[in-house]
Amino acid sequence: GYVMIEVSGFSVERFVNMAAFRGIYLWNIQPKGSAVQMNVSAKGYNLLAECAEKTGCRYEMVCLCGLPAVLKKYKKRKVLSLGILIFVGILYALSSFVWVVEVQGNERIEKQQLLKACQEAGMAPGTLKWNIHTDDITQYLLETFEDISWVSVSIDGTEALIRIVETIPKPEIIDKQTPSDLVAKKDSVIQSIITEAGTPMVQSGDVVKKGDVLISGEVVLVVGDEEEAGREYVNSRGTLLAKTWYTLEEELPLSYTEKKYTGIEKKDKSLLIGDTIINIMQPNMEDGSYEKKHTGGNQLAIGDFKLPISWAEETYQQYETIQKTRTEQEAKKQLETQLKQKAEEMVQGEIENIEIQYEVKDDTLLAKATITVIEDIAQQQKKQNTAQENIMQENQEEL
């Protein structure tokens, strides 16, 4: 503790110098009217009497400051002192746990998978900090996820931070050696064909079924005009665009309800300690229908030290339900927009046409859309039992 004093007289400067010479520490010296105000340690205050006597100055105590003054002030207020001690104890106990686990650097690996793995390794919200071994968790994550090349686990206050660096994705390896055919993956009508390797088996305008060979990996070698010199089996490659069809269905009621807000709002604030929600003064919402929206909140912190305590604010907006109807034309327009959006999300090729048929049934408009799409329908299929494989098998049997 220390004492704030005011020194008055004609030799204040001599008073300060004499005190300094005797090893009495004075600080925060500043004029205060006709006197000079300064701070002195509690021990040094008892040694100032001789300095004042020899310099003819007078000094008065302004106030007693520091921890001893605080303790003296609250010495008789035992309940308040006990409450402060209990609060500090609870704060210390809560700060001994990890309450938040954050993940940074993940792109392909889902955050929930990483958090689940950390929980299995012994780190989750509500875990004591001295029970967490970051090196063991780091090793566990590296062994569990093959896509992680580097990981760091650190604990700052009540927050655990996991930083990861994912491996570089392996490039797609295209097999150009194994004999194969290009086959149709769905029923369609061929629009165009470009052959890079192999023998084309269809042409523009042909109707194909799922599984039909489009480009064969078997190539006939011809000498001259007609004589066959042999057969070669290759990995067929090419681009085949075909016309395919998809069907989508949507429905929309002609009678519906809509919310109309009355302008009445009610606020609700709650305290969160870890995963526990404390809400004492929840507003009464029995006088109507309300819609809840999260409008505020913050986590308490001391500097960069985050406490496991936060508060949240919700706003409840009162609304009335109104019955409304839409015309058949309005419903058709809305359904058309929904079907086009759904078609763009579903198909991978180019949409050539969308034909929609409507039907009203039980106050509901039904829409069925037939979508015509131009897309690549070819997929690789390994060629089985080629002549080359049969010859090699026969040679191995002879050996």
Disulfide bonds with the S-S distance in Angstrom:
none
